[in-house]
């Protein structure tokens, strides 16, 4: 089966992070930026890297942009360039377009001209910080839908040396334990069952509604996480 192909246009910090992460995940990635230094920096981190002006229709179409499944428009600074490149990519036939926005109004314009999704990095980082402050025992947090999240908590003292079956997390606390990690950098162990014992310093990956996760935060005793 053919690997999914991505084109990332605009290789600032956001675009660089997206492009290299997708490439490391095993996808084909084309990185485009008009700054040759940025292209040279990323050239060994993606499948292909090209220095060209994406606002130049002929230049953009010359690299068979329509062959790619998803376009990520990560242009910063110029709202006009971002809008123009989004239009050109849509005209090239790419239907799945994700754009970096610079505010709500910019985001609305991008959606109107064809973006399937608009990412507002500063707003999303602020939301993430707020949730890290709200969940003081939290190591990581991913919102999966409005009001529901996957949260990585330190094991509360009351659960240490007890089995998952004894704690009965799902029935008593209305969240799902989907895995356990021994440290933030370790892989998640999903081979868990009712007899799995929770150890001190375990990180528990819980899926559930935010109010249920908050309730666990407030009900039990956690060792304060270090920044």
FENPE-V258350 format. One line per field, one symbol per residue. ss: DSSP state (a for helix, b for strand, c for the rest). A space follows every 10 residues. Layout:
ss=???
//
This chain:
ss=ccccbbbbbc ccaaaaaaaa aaaacccbbb bbbccaaaaa aacccccbbb bcccccaaaa acccaaaccb bbbcccccaa aaaaaaaaaa accccbbbbb cccaaaaaaa aaccccbbbc aaaaaaaaaa aaaacccbbb bbbbbccbbb bbbbccaaac ccbaaaacaa aaaccbbbbb bcccccccbc ccccccbccc ccbbbbbbba aaaaaaaaac ccccccc
//
